[in-house]
Amino acid sequence: MGKRKSQRSDRPKRRSFSGNVYTRRREQATEGSIIGEDRQHQTRVEPNPKAQPKRSSSKVKLGPQIDDKVDEEQDLSGFRFVDVKILTDFVLNLLCPECKRPLGENKRLSFVSEEKSSLASKLTFTCQCQHKLSFWTSSKCGRTYEVNRRFPLAMFAIGRNFTQGKRFLGNMNMPTSMFKTSWAFHKKAILHATERTADESTQKAAAELKASKGEEVAVSCDGTWQRRGFQSKNGVFTVLSADKQNSKVIDTVVMSNYCDACAKNKKKRTEEGFNEWKLTHAPACDKNHVGSAGSMEPAGALTAFKRSETLHELKYVSFLGDGDSKSFSSVSKAEPPIYENVKIEKLECCGHVQKRMARQLTNKVAALKKETFRQNGKTVTGIGGKGRLTKQGILNIQGHYGAAIRNNVGDVGAMQRDVRTILEHRNKVHVNCGLWCPSKKNPPGDPNINALPPYVCEAITPVFETLSSDTLLSKCAHGGTQNTNESFHNMIWERCPKTGFVGRPRLTLAVSDATIAYNDGEMGRLSIFTKLGMPQGYHTTKCFSELDRARIKAAGARLQPGERRARRIAAAQVAEGQEEFYQAGAHE
């Protein structure tokens, strides 16, 4: 074989691929757009660098405690998945302390027996000399074994219950020897410890808020239900501090209009017998709300606001809400007033206000569907359709409206100017347009490619006047949203999925656990183990620390301009490539 030729030293370094003319065009077409109305030209909303936080909220909340290093493990500890056959074979080869012979030397006279206490086992090795050697596979914590307490706690933390836990054990070829009575016993203890830890977390968060903002504070309020629509039997009202960078859970109200014990006893007993039983059952009844699912949010708001002074020595004077329910009315019009000589102010969620633009424009298109207009000497019907106000165009206007609010936080006049500019741009007036307008670019492009006919602009002018009023935009001057509430709600339903119905205690456990994790990270959950009389454990502490670090890293990555740009491009490409697989009456 010949010798391998040496590479030329003067060969230029290979250039890495960074895109061609086609990919660059696609990036330029999608970058910065909210939703494309015309693929040949995209109007772009420039982000406001002042509005972009330098650090993620996860970094602000969890940063200090993450810096603490977890001590290295000195001795073997914790639990392992062990094949019991391998374990017993090994022990049977050990010498008996009495006869000095292997424990399993005589297989006829020596044997192994097992005694179970749920998931903990006592293995007893009996030698041929009848000497017995035994040990439990788990240490005790109080009256129970640690493994029996950790297993339900772990299942609850990942949103699973008794049946799923039993299925897990079966798939792992492990004894399914924990009964529902034992599970309920541990569930009660875990709920109590988790609630206490969550109360400590909210008290700490409230104290921090009071120290930085005083007694009168702004809070972000929202409700969430286990089931969509108005048929849910369980709901949660959440109160978070209205702080973009360090928002924490201050209070939660878990509500349910169903009690399993009541439902079962009502079927078994007579009406008179049920009423007598109800008197003794009342303190333990899971039903704490009478009314529809829709009324849970206003009721929860009233409960949370009324106890704010007693619970945290705070007054919730600013209510950041979405306006989807009567929650604000329930607290602002309460009789007697919740706070003496203090009026509760309404703050609008900028994200929900932004959606009003699309909804009102859509309603306007529907309302004028049969109206006739004159255009270029011709009679046209309606203001919607190609060349006029399309669905894509409405969504694009909605995006620009949201940017006009977020890019001018604290300046209502600037918000109003930018909102008017959106309509002027569509009406071929570009005097006040920003850098997003093609007329301001170098070289300038066609700024009127997405313009609307004059009669359409005239028809939608009242919508812009309503949504640019001082009354509305002054409530948006804070620039905040309810994203923090939505993020917290997501953590709740991760721990208690909406796919299966649960009672109020199980939902309360999920809310409490999510509160701890949201405010203090997974490391905050270590206090639960201490309250249950269990060691926190090296591997538990290490895992929780790693999860918190990963949370901070992921949150920081999402704030990077490159990552945000990539998400916009990816979303636009997906939307461009999607096909209408479902459309009412469109496919035969």
MIBADREN-355331 format. One record per residue (C-alpha): residue in three letters; x negated, y, z. Coordinates in steps of 0.001 Angstrom, whole numbers, plus 500000, padded with zeros to 6 digits. Each point is the difference from the previous one (the first is absolute). Layout:
% residues N
ALAXYZ;...
END
This chain:
% residues 588
MET500000500000500000;GLY498766503438499185;LYS499329502628502566;ARG502783502348500895;LYS499545503407498408;SER499341502788502437;GLN502408502921499996;ARG498868503175498335;SER498913502579502524;ASP501106502836497715;ARG503547498706499599;PRO502460502623501266;LYS502140499146503029;ARG503397498675499054;ARG502729502566500603;SER502916498801502136;PHE503426500302498400;SER501875503052501237;GLY502888500064497571;ASN500519500923496372;VAL502071502578498193;TYR503187497983500521;THR499601499417503724;ARG499022503622500543;ARG503103501178498181;ARG502155497746502145;GLU498366501261503203;GLN500405503600498909;ALA503635499347499172;THR500809498440503350;GLU497709501838502402;GLY501766502489502202;SER503499499406498688;ILE502814499212502366;ILE502172498191497441;GLY499393500326496288;GLU502762501506497936;ASP498201499884496658;ARG497009497716499435;GLN498481502487497580;HIS499686502634502653;GLN500042499934503794;THR500494502993502258;ARG497776499785503035;VAL500443501268503525;GLU496695500980501527;PRO499568498637503540;ASN499435502450502782;PRO496597499207501564;LYS501023501740503232;ALA502905497599500388;GLN497785496902499775;PRO498800498773503393;LYS496305499301500336;ARG500570497086502356;SER502760497442500059;SER502425499961502911;SER498800496470500828;LYS496466501337500400;VAL501209502814502259;LYS502044497665502210;LEU497758496946500139;GLY496554501449499316;PRO498772500483503595;GLN500873496503501207;ILE498664498334496851;ASP496533501309500796;ASP499908497705503039;LYS498136496831499081;VAL501287496565500965;ASP497514498140502183;GLU498553496850498474;GLU501375496680501212;GLN497793498518502729;ASP501670496590500419;LEU502394498044497835;SER503551501159500681;GLY503429500106498466;PHE501999497338498176;ARG499089497752497054;PHE501944497727497707;VAL498568496629501074;ASP500815496548498634;VAL500859498167503223;LYS498776496664498568;ILE496507501419499553;LEU500123501443503522;THR501115496753501669;ASP497496497886498072;PHE497232502304501180;VAL501110499908503650;LEU500345496201499944;ASN496311499765499141;LEU499046501883503162;LEU498889498066503098;CYS502433499399502818;PRO498764501754503183;GLU500956496878502022;CYS498843496926498051;LYS497477501840497792;ARG501381498315496895;PRO501637501656496974;LEU503610500861500752;GLY501206498166496925;GLU497698496989500142;ASN502816497524500734;LYS502878500974497738;ARG502380497592501705;LEU499585501527503446;SER499213503642499145;PHE502555502360498478;VAL500977503648499501;SER503325501485501091;GLU501537503423499356;GLU502325502125502105;LYS501581503031498286;SER501134503350501293;SER501282501634496798;LEU496827500582497948;ALA497561499254502837;SER498913496383500450;LYS498414498108502869;LEU497698497296498625;THR499186497185502424;PHE497205497514499220;THR500208496752501992;CYS496805497932500159;GLN499854496199500203;CYS499113500448503673;GLN503308501916500373;HIS498222503303500688;LYS501962502872498461;LEU498633503146498383;SER502513502689498965;PHE500210503638498887;TRP502536502473498591;THR499485501461496519;SER500925503499501223;SER499396502010503141;LYS502866501386502033;CYS501178503597500174;GLY502404500286502867;ARG502588497228499924;THR499470499109496349;TYR497171498967497724;GLU498254502597497879;VAL500615498249496670;ASN503744499876500723;ARG500055503753500565;ARG497708500945497108;PHE501873497991497370;PRO503346501888500213;LEU498112503282500337;ALA498105499251496777;MET503196499006498173;PHE501767503204501069;ALA497004502097498881;ILE500300498660496433;GLY503787500257499878;ARG500852496349500574;ASN502246498216502468;PHE500588496560501531;THR500972498138496808;GLN497065501340497988;GLY497651499214502889;LYS501258496422500101;ARG499524499683496238;PHE496439501282500368;LEU499215497385502657;GLY501478497250497852;ASN497927501003496982;MET496873500000502168;ASN500825496459501252;MET500263501342503533;PRO502624498920502570;THR503166502111499774;SER500534499619503710;MET501084503544500922;PHE503746500179500556;LYS502287502999499568;THR500377500393503758;SER496220500356500387;TRP499874502348497003;ALA502707502203501559;PHE498115500061503315;HIS496800501207498312;LYS501921502434497783;LYS501449501718503064;ALA496562500385501598;ILE498430501251496746;LEU502836502508499485;HIS499524501399503508;ALA496212500367499588;THR500316501513496504;GLU502622502531501110;ARG497824501110502915;THR496986500438497707;ALA502091501927497445;ASP501326502294502748;GLU496428500748501058;SER499093500765496375;THR502905502414499461;GLN499348501695503351;LYS496381500532499001;ALA501008501321496562;ALA502517502393501575;ALA497405501264502474;GLU497564500690497144;LEU502736501834498088;LYS500918502107503020;ALA496349500894500619;SER499526501204496409;LYS503416501500499154;GLY501655500795503317;GLU503409498897501256;GLU501952501075496908;VAL498985497794497084;ALA501029498984496500;VAL500854496365499408;SER500651497893496913;CYS503166497922500367;ASP501440497207497886;GLY502075496852500231;THR499463496543498564;TRP502227496943499801;GLN499345496285499788;ARG502414499624497124;ARG500559502328497080;GLY503255501883499687;PHE502428500519502830;GLN500456496366501063;SER496956499721502265;LYS500574498968503599;ASN496569501274501113;GLY498411503412499603;VAL497066502012501339;PHE499650503756500448;THR496386501182500082;VAL498469503246501262;LEU496435500870498956;SER497953503125500575;ALA500120502212496901;ASP496244500055499532;LYS498620498988496599;GLN496606498977501299;ASN500855498516503369;SER503646499002499943;LYS500914497522502734;VAL503141498280501194;ILE501581501925502879;ASP503239498097500475;THR502117497241498450;VAL503627499023500519;VAL500987496443499029;MET503735499546499438;SER502216497010499311;ASN503749499536499730;TYR499735496221500405;CYS499380497665502933;ASP499638496282499336;ALA501077499023503520;CYS503145502125499716;ALA500863498539496600;LYS499683496414501267;ASN501872500538503260;LYS502820501833498257;LYS500717496840498015;LYS499849497707503032;ARG501978502015502563;THR503436501497500241;GLU500297503770499765;GLU500396500300503761;GLY497120497610500679;PHE497783501815497520;ASN500686503378501627;GLU499053498590503405;TRP496821498460498605;LYS499186503269498204;LEU499794501859503317;THR497149497800501230;HIS498340499863496574;ALA500043503778499374;PRO496488500764501382;ALA498433497380497698;CYS502180500670496935;ASP498070500599496765;LYS502750502214498585;ASN499191503622500821;HIS501774501776497131;VAL503666500193499102;GLY500693501100496459;SER498713499591496470;ALA496405499618498870;GLY500108503510498550;SER500801501496503396;MET496937498393501603;GLU497599502723498826;PRO501962502959501463;ALA500556498042503224;GLY496304499125500211;ALA499014503634499391;LEU502257501179502808;THR498553497402502390;ALA496385500850499152;PHE500468503774500282;LYS501939499806503262;ARG497248498043501744;SER497030501943498583;GLU499570502193503091;THR500417497139502461;LEU497803497616498052;HIS497218502277498748;GLU500649503519501363;LEU500392501153496392;LYS502643501925498078;TYR500526498991496385;VAL500737503476498628;SER499307499232496323;PHE501711497065498284;LEU498230498802496847;GLY502598497857498247;ASP501221498915496602;GLY503585501218500198;ASP501343496569498998;SER502001499642503203;LYS501658502101502705;SER497058499580502363;PHE499109503683500122;SER503619501023500518;SER500324497560502887;VAL497157501689501903;SER500432503626498898;LYS503747500060500727;ALA499940497859503133;GLU502228501139502862;PRO498659500915502442;PRO496827501097498159;ILE497079497623500391;TYR497546502760500973;GLU501117503056501915;ASN499477503247498044;VAL498043498171497277;LYS501274499634496441;ILE498857496946498048;GLU498633500956496577;LYS500407497861496880;LEU496926499275497864;GLU500444498310496641;CYS497951497048498788;CYS498267501299496859;GLY500218496591498366;HIS503775499835500404;VAL500454503623498918;GLN498033499189496853;LYS502500497226499195;ARG502842502511500154;MET498758501537496756;ALA500461496746498084;ARG503348499282501632;GLN501435503458499327;LEU498742500093496407;THR501461496537499401;ASN503317501149501473;LYS499912503087497789;VAL499463497868496882;ALA502941497802500997;ALA502236502981500805;LEU499348501656496613;LYS500149496772498027;LYS503062501099498001;GLU499284503754499937;THR499257501542496600;PHE497220502508499296;ARG498753501930496974;GLN496444499394498766;ASN498624501394496741;GLY503508500511498683;LYS501047496441500833;THR502254498629502704;VAL498386497488502356;THR501487498014502872;GLY498359499722503400;ILE496528500937501192;GLY498529496511500187;GLY498302497878497386;LYS497073500178497615;GLY498650503513499527;ARG501880501133503081;LEU499964498766503593;THR498954496349500062;LYS499559497683502967;GLN496229500177499566;GLY500166503773499772;ILE501998500223503230;LEU497443497891501840;ASN497193502133498601;ILE501690503188501220;GLN500506498355503384;GLY496267499307500220;HIS499129503602499187;TYR502529501211502568;GLY498357497857502683;ALA496572501333499038;ALA501275503586500226;ILE500928499344503636;ARG496900498049501042;ASN497520502321498316;ASN501328503054501854;VAL500329498815503585;GLY500840502920502279;ASP500778502406497120;VAL503705499989499118;GLY499570502806497447;ALA497384498021498089;MET502263496949500089;GLN502851501991498467;ARG497710501448497326;ASP498740496564498962;VAL503512498528499966;ARG501197502800497697;THR496947499413497816;ILE501133496419499345;LEU503231501263498427;GLU498210502826498164;HIS497558497483498515;ARG502905497923498671;ASN501515503217498611;LYS496791500827498027;VAL498839502707502407;HIS496411499323501103;VAL498904503245501652;ASN499927498527503505;CYS498967496463499078;GLY497079498424501819;LEU497027498097498651;TRP502230496989499351;CYS501625501825497075;PRO498453499230496562;SER500030503732499206;LYS497351500524502715;LYS497640497315498784;ASN496947500395497787;PRO500746499423497183;PRO503661500806500629;GLY502637497412499121;ASP503653500234499109;PRO501760501083503216;ASN503487499625498526;ILE499883496325499113;ASN502237499134502966;ALA502089503181499935;LEU503758499854500485;PRO502659501787497938;PRO501094503353501477;TYR503511498757500814;VAL498542497100502021;CYS497753502368501966;GLU502979502231500677;ALA502087497041501178;ILE497392498766502487;THR499047503445501326;PRO502428499709502978;VAL498219496799501056;PHE496659501809500101;GLU501544502929501876;THR501419497652502642;LEU496770498050500416;SER497837503130500187;SER502049501811502632;ASP498333501513503055;THR502175497879502271;LEU498837496713498499;LEU496343500743499275;SER499426501585503401;LYS500812496565501442;CYS497334498512497720;ALA497254502491500879;HIS498387497432502311;GLY499251497750497009;GLY500708496834501970;THR501803496816499059;GLN501436496958501726;ASN497305497764498548;THR498721499330503506;ASN503404498668501038;GLU500177497831496891;SER496540498635500715;PHE501026499144503553;HIS503223498368498793;ASN497958497815497682;MET497964498789502981;ILE503219499155501857;TRP501400497858497196;GLU496657498272499504;ARG500471498684503539;CYS503708499304499581;PRO500819499360496308;LYS503369501063498651;THR500500496563498463;GLY501366498479503215;PHE502399501299502634;VAL498685500455503543;GLY501412501247503270;ARG499136503277501697;PRO497272498497502282;ARG498055498645497027;LEU500305503302498138;THR498942501904503128;LEU496905497812500217;ALA499122500814496375;VAL500559503745500518;SER497852500022503145;ASP497187498055498341;ALA500103502278496943;THR499898503065502280;ILE496792498785501629;ALA498359499136496681;TYR501048503290498365;ASN498792502209502850;ASP496937498124501220;GLY499214497397497359;GLU499745496262500524;MET497513500626502811;GLY502830501614501943;ARG501778496635500039;LEU497268498517502221;SER501830501430502994;ILE502872497578499315;PHE497721497030500661;THR498852501506503286;LYS503587500576501141;LEU500809496378499159;GLY497159498816502226;MET497901498761497083;PRO496400500830499141;GLN499778502290496997;GLY497400497723498472;TYR496937500693497878;HIS501508498832496717;THR503244501929500579;THR498085503194500753;LYS497699499530497014;CYS502900499321497630;PHE501988503026501188;SER496937502229499621;GLU499462498751496444;LEU503658500602499124;ASP499818503582501269;ARG496809500658498054;ALA501608498614496855;ARG503036502243500581;ILE497807503092500271;LYS497986499031496929;ALA503105499362497891;ALA501607503277501110;GLY496825501927499195;ALA499728498405496568;ARG503549501017499123;LEU499083503654500629;GLN497110500006497538;PRO500733502043496837;GLY498798497155497788;GLU502318497509501687;ARG502981502327499758;ARG499244500657496348;ALA499706496275499322;ARG503393499370501611;ARG501622502663497810;ILE498455498560496850;ALA500948496445500928;ALA503581501007500797;ALA500350501843496687;GLN498566497059498045;VAL502350497562501709;ALA502979502248499332;GLU498960500365496358;GLY499704496253499476;GLN503229498995501722;GLU502851498585497981;GLU503684500321500837;PHE500818496407500939;TYR503218500974501775;GLN502434502617498824;ALA503752499850500361;GLY501567498809496727;ALA496800500488498006;HIS499144496346499301;GLU502287497455498384;
END
